[in-house]
C-alpha cells in the first residue's frame, strides 16, 4: 500500500503526546479566536443587518465561521508546524531513518491537525446554539464530517506552500494571497448569490465556497441540493488528491535530492 497504517498510528501517538503537553496553547489559539469572530461579527453586524437569506444574520454567520475556522488552523499547522519539524528541528529526518515513509508523515500531519481542529468546531456550535443560531442540531452534527474533510483539503493545499517556507516571515504571503482572500470572498460573511457576478465566479476557485454550499443548508435545516453537493464533494476530492500528490513530490525533492 502507498500508506502504512501501523506507521501512521505510531506517528499519531507521537502527535498526541505533543498535543497533551501543549493543549492549552492549542485550545486558546484554535477556539477563542473563532468564538470571538462569531460573537463580534454576529452581535455587531447583526444589529445592522437584520436578516440575510431569510434568517437572522448571526444564524447565517454560524456555519460560515465553522466552515472557515479550519482555514486558519490548517494553514498555520502545515506551514509553521511542518517547517519546524522538517527543516528547523529536523524531526522528519529522524523519522525517515526508520521504516516510516514520507507519505505516512504527510498524511499523519494532515489527520492530526484535522482532529485537533475538530473540538473547536464542536465548541463553536455549542456557543452558537446558546445564541439560538443553530436551527438544526442534527444538521450541525452531520456537517462535522464535511468540515473535517474540508480541513484535510485546506491542509493539503497549504502543505505545498509550507515546503517553501524558508523564513517565517514568508507566511505573510500565504496569509495575504490565499488565506484571507478565501475567507473573505467565499461567502462566510455574506450571501455569495447576492454578490456581483465576477465575485461569484472568483469564489468558485476556493474550496471554502464549495464547503459552504453543503454545510450552510445542513446547519440551517434546509434541503441540500444533491447535485450541488455531488459537485462540491467532487471538486474537494480532486483538490485533495492533486494537492497531496504535489506536496509529496515537492517534499521528496526537497528532502532527498
N, C-alpha and C positions, 0 to 999 in steps of 0.2 A: 504493500500500500504506500501511497505517497506520504501519508501521515502515519506516525506511530502512536497509537493510543496510550501505551504504557509511558512513553516519553512525555507526552502531553500531560498525563496525570501526574507525573513526577514534577514537571515544571509548575503545574497549577498548585501543587502542595508548597513549592518554594515561594510562589507569589502570595499564597495565603498566609504564610509565616510573616512575610514582609507587610502584608496588609494589616495583620493583627498589631504589629508594632507601630504602625502609622495611621491607625483607624481614625484618630481624632483629626489629623490634618486632612485626610481624605473626606471625612464627613463634612467638615466646615467648608472645604473647597467645593465639594460636589453638590451639597444640599442647600446650604444657606443662600448662596448666590442665586440659585434658581427660584427659591421661595421668595426672596426679596424682589426679583424681577416680576414675579407673578403678582405679589401684593402691591408693589409700587405702580406698575402699569395698569393692573386691574382696577385698583381703587382710585388711581389718579386719572387716567384716561377714561375710565369707566364713568366718571361723572360728566365728562364732556361728550362721550359717545354712548348714548343711552342703549342702543341696540345695534347689532350687526348680524346679518344673515339670520334675522328673526329671533335672536337670543340676546341676553344681556352681554355686554362686552366682556366682563370678567369670565363668563361661561364660555364665550368664544375663544378667549385667550388661553384657558387652562390646557386644552390639548396641544395648542401651539407651543407653549412653553415646555410641555413634556416632550414633544417631538424634537424640539430644538436643543434640549439640555445636553443630549449626548454629543452634539456637535463640538461643544467646548471641552467636555471631559475627554473625549477620544482624541481631539486634536492635541491637547497638552500631553496626554499619556503616550501617544505614538510619535511625538516629536521630542519633547524634553526627556521623557522617561526612557524611550528607546535609545536616543542619542547617548544618554548617560550610561546605559547598560552595554551597548556595543562599541562605543568609542571612548567615553570618559573613563569608566572603571573596567572596561574590557571583560565584563562578566560573560557576555556571549561567547567570547573566545574560549573561556574555560569550559563552558558547556559543550562547545563544539569539539572539544578534545575527548569527549565521551561519546557514546552511541547516539546522543541527541543530534538531530539534524536541523538545518536552518529552517525548513518549512515547519517543523514542530515548534520551534521558538516563535516564529512569526504568528502562527495560529494561536499559540498559548497567550501571547501578548494581547491579541485581539479578544480572545474569550475572557481572559481575566479582567480586562478593563471594561468589557461589556457587562460582566457580572457585577463589577464594582459600581457601575453606574446605575444598576437596577434599583437598589434601595432608594436612591434619590427620586426615581420616578414614582415609587410607591408612596413615599413621604409627601411628594408634591401633590399627588392625587388626594391623599388624606386631608392635607391643608385645603385644597380646592373644594373638597366635599363639605368642609365646615363653613365655607363661604357660599354654599349652595351652587357651586359651579361645576358639578359633575352630574348632569341629568341622568346618565345611565351608568350605574356602578358596574353592572355586568359588561357593558361596552368598554369601560375603562380597564377592567381585568383582561378582556380579550385583546385590548390594544397593547398590552405589555409584551407579548411575544413579537409583535410587529416592531415595537420600539427597540427591543433587544437586537433583532436582526438589523434594524436601521443603524444601530451603533456599530455593528460589525462592518457595515458598509462605509460609514464615516471613517472608521479607523483604518480600513484597508486603503482608502484614498490618501489619508494623511501620512500613512507609512511611507508612501512614495515621496513625500516631502521631507519626512524625518531623516531619510537616508542621506540627504544633502545638508542637514542642519549642522554645519561645522561650527558655527558660533550661535549661541543662544539668542543673540540679537536678531538673527535671521527669522526667528519666529514671528517677528513683526510683519514680515512679508506674507507669511501664511495666514496670519490673522486678518490683515488688511485686504488681501486678494482672494481669499477663499472663505474663511470662517464667517466674517461679518457680512459680506455680500449675500451668502447663502441664508444666514439668519435673518437678515433684514428684508430680503426680496422674495422669500418663498411663501409668504402668507402667514407667518406666525402672528403678526400684529394687525393684519387687515385681510379682508376678503379679496383674494387674488383675482377673482372673477370680476370685481368692480374696478380693477386697476387698468391702466392703459394697455392697449394690445401688445405693445412692444415689451412691456414688463411681464405680461403673461407668458410670452414666448421665452423671454430671458429666464423666467422662473423654472421652466421645464428642464433646464440643464442641471438643476440642483437636485440631489437625492431627497433633500428635506421636503421639497414640493410634493414629490410622489408619496412620501410617508404621510404627509398631512391629508392627502386625498383619501387615505384609508382610515387614519386614526381619528380625525375630527368627526366624521359621521358616527363612528363607533361610540365615542365619548358623549356625543350629543344625543345618542339614542335614535339616530336616523338610519334608514336602509342604506346599506353600502352598495354602490354601483359595482356589480360583479365584473363587468367588462373593464371598468376603470381600475378596479383592484387588481385584476389579472395583468393589465398593462403595467401598473406600478410595481408589482412584485417581479415581473419580468425584467423591467428596467433596473431595479435594485439588484436583482440576482446577477445580471450581466455585468453591472458596475463592480460588484463584489469580486466576481471571478477574475475579470480583467485586471482590476486594481491589485488584487492579491498576487497574481502571476507577475505583473510588472514589478511589484515591490520585491518579490522573491528574486527575480533576475537582477534587480539593481543592488540588493544587499549581497547577492552572490558575487557579483563583480567587485563590489567594494571590499568584501572580506577575503576573497580568495584569489583575485587577480593581482 
